Amino acid sequence: MGLGESDGMAAHVRALRRLRAEGGDRVAGMFGTEPPVGYWVGEGAGAEPDAAGVDVEVVDSLVQATQLLYPGNTVVHLCTPPGDRTVMHELVDRGFRLVLLDAPLAVDRDGLRRLVGLAERYRLRIGVVDPWLNGGICRRLLAAVSDGRLGAVRRISVRHSVPRLAQTFSAEQPGTALDVEPPHSIALALALAGMAEVAAATVEDTPTVDGRRVADMGGARLTLRHQAGATTDIFCDLAAPMAEQQVIVEFDKGSVQCNYPLGTEAGFAQMYWTTENGQTRRDIFADDPLRQGFLDAYRLFVTESWPQPSLRLHARVVELLADAKALARRSAPTPGSIPPVQHPTPISVQQPTPVPIAAQQPVPVPFQQPVPAPVAYQQPAPATAAFQQQAPAEIFHQQAPAAMPVQHTTAMAVQHSAPTPVHSPQRRMDPPTPQPFPAAQPHMPQPGSAAMAAAPPPATRQIPQTARQMVDYARRPA
């Protein structure tokens, strides 16, 4: 019932066709050989099959449908929106008891109460199709939780990126972003980590497009606190440029990243497993969650008794969604304030004016080497180890001793260039006043001669008193 591409009826018929064509023991006795019977609910009743693009036998009413099939063993695929389940009463009146619904069951607690009350009163068998629960990813995650190989679930992170602005702007009653994708991920979180409560929830408006803006349909954020201690964070972006459905489940001893196939049709799912010791594994497999969901539901109709556990889980999903909507309304901004969806304004940063390199670096001054003298010159004694180990800053502040006699075999005149100022980031030191060496002696006595013995004692000189003098002193020739 529904027969519209937008409400999923065409996808249901294609999945049923795949199941019938599969054959074998898996579907033996589940499906009839006649084509499905379709009923267009509402104003579309009586439309031709080609209008919906599916291979069905269209009827004008449920009364006509009962003339073609037996209601007691017929499964009704009700593909109407979750907020429009009023046709359920007509189904019950015509004797139909097996109903298959798309998740979520309802949009609020009132709708859920009416649906569950009707199911209890007439013992309806209700199956819920949810691609996130029926697919191969959920089955593998549930197996990992059951065998405990990765420990307990600690955190579940979900990201829904869905480009659906066209559907949002064309819908008469779009609802909120919490009604679109979060019902599927909430059901998965409850299946993996157990019962939970809503801790936080927000909704955002759509971006403004051609002067149009739809409230509460741009995106949503939702946080669940599970009774077992795990946390689930759900982010939904309905104005995304590209589609992506991703789940990351963190365990005590590892994690797994899951990428769902896009849409309701068959595709490939991927899972990236990581253990606590760094081992990784990538699983890629064909997945047809809608077909598998139908197969599971038809089996439950045959084997499971009332009440159905899957119905209780999906009923809890509706309750959590209702709590999230109430919390999002309380946290919504008041009219006239800044809208929830905001895009940051680029900040203009003024770049500093580059300083020329010539202005940054000191101009090098060539050092004029002294003319080497043809005489031997005794090197001074090396500096003490304590002085050599001092930091450069300590050397600049070190006070030199008052005087230190230096023995010379002879005195010589040394020509010095003009002292070069030393530039430092912290200080600027004035050039020191150079101290002249003693005048050279006219003759050099030979060692051991009488002239050497009679020679007067060499003149003493002061050691350098400033940093520049130290540099000049170290550069003197031998």
Order of alpha helices (4+ residues) and beta strands (2+ residues): alpha-beta-alpha-beta-alpha-beta-alpha-beta-alpha-beta-alpha-alpha-beta-alpha-alpha-beta-beta-beta-beta-beta-beta-beta-alpha-alpha-alpha-alpha-alpha-beta-beta-alpha-alpha
